[in-house]
Amino acid sequence: MSKALAETPSKSDADSTPIPPRERILTVARELFYRHGVHAVGVELIAEAAQTNKMTLYRHFKSKDELVVAYARGLAEDGDALWKRLATTFPDDPGKRLNAWVDHVEEILTSSAERGCALANAAVELQADHPARTVIEDYKRRKRSHLVELFRDSRYHNPELLADEVFLLFEGARISIQCGGREPALRVVEMLRDLLARAPRDAT
């Protein structure tokens, strides 16, 4: 176990309020699953890193599979929250909303901590009938729908086709990073901006 995980605090820095065990378990599982993979991380390591025990872990999650579902659901909720923030911040300006999303993509792809999309990484490890796969697939469909809506609001002529192209660019770049292709992935933002600049749309 890493030093950072061994020193995971059980209280928040802000108000010294004890962090509930379920939250600690999910936080640690999220880090370990992303870093090492779902299959490689056992419940013993998660419980130890969360400063609890297997009995407590199983009190909150009946099985590791249930924990993996909660992990995927939390990631999906974070992704959904991004689109809500963009809509709230730029409710009447799709151009700024689009630019903010592209900036978000750039931030992800240039982060030294990026190891690919956590949901996609998990999906590769899971059987087709695993319940977390449904969470992941539903989220990816919502993400594409958000892109279609964003491009439609930005007055692009073929928002669905553009959404597919952009979706594949971003998803492919993250997979490339996971496979060691960081340099090609770093070119994706430039490719994305060029694609959006060239795609036909109505004058605003």
Phi, psi and omega in degrees: 000137183290159178300321181299317180289323180297332182259017178302120183289149177264357178230150180284150179290333188287311188227008178059022176281129180302135178278127182304146181305318181301317180294319178298317181298314181295320180297314180292317179300321180299316180292314184290317179299319181290321184284319189244344183103154184293315184289328186284343186255121179265166182293333179297314180296318180298314181298317180297314182294332179274005179059046177217203180223170183297326180299316179294319179301314182287345174290326181266332180226118187295338182203168175296324178302319179295323177294320179296321177297316179297322177300311180296320180296321178296318178296318179296320179296322176297319178296318177297324182296327178300313181294325176295319179296318179298318181293324181286321183287322182233064186295330185243015183223084181298332178297314178291325178296319179294315179298322179294323179292319178296320176300322177297317177300315180298319179299318180294310188289338180263000180286134179291342180272355184290126177232031183094172179290123182300323180291317178294319178300316180293319182300323180297327183277339189266147174295155184300332182263008178292136183299335178291335178297324178296318178300314183294312182295321177297318180296316181298324176294319178296322179299315177298319180298321177297320179294317178301314180296318180298317181287328176293315178297331180274006171070029173286146186290323182231075186297328181289317177296316179297319179299319179296318180295314181292317178304313182291325176299310183292311180298319180295322179296320181290324176293321178301318179297317179299330182265010177094003182264061183292319183298312176300323181296327181293341179277350186294322181298317177297318177297320180295314180297321179294317178300315181292327179288327184271336183297134182291140176204163180289150176292142180264000000 
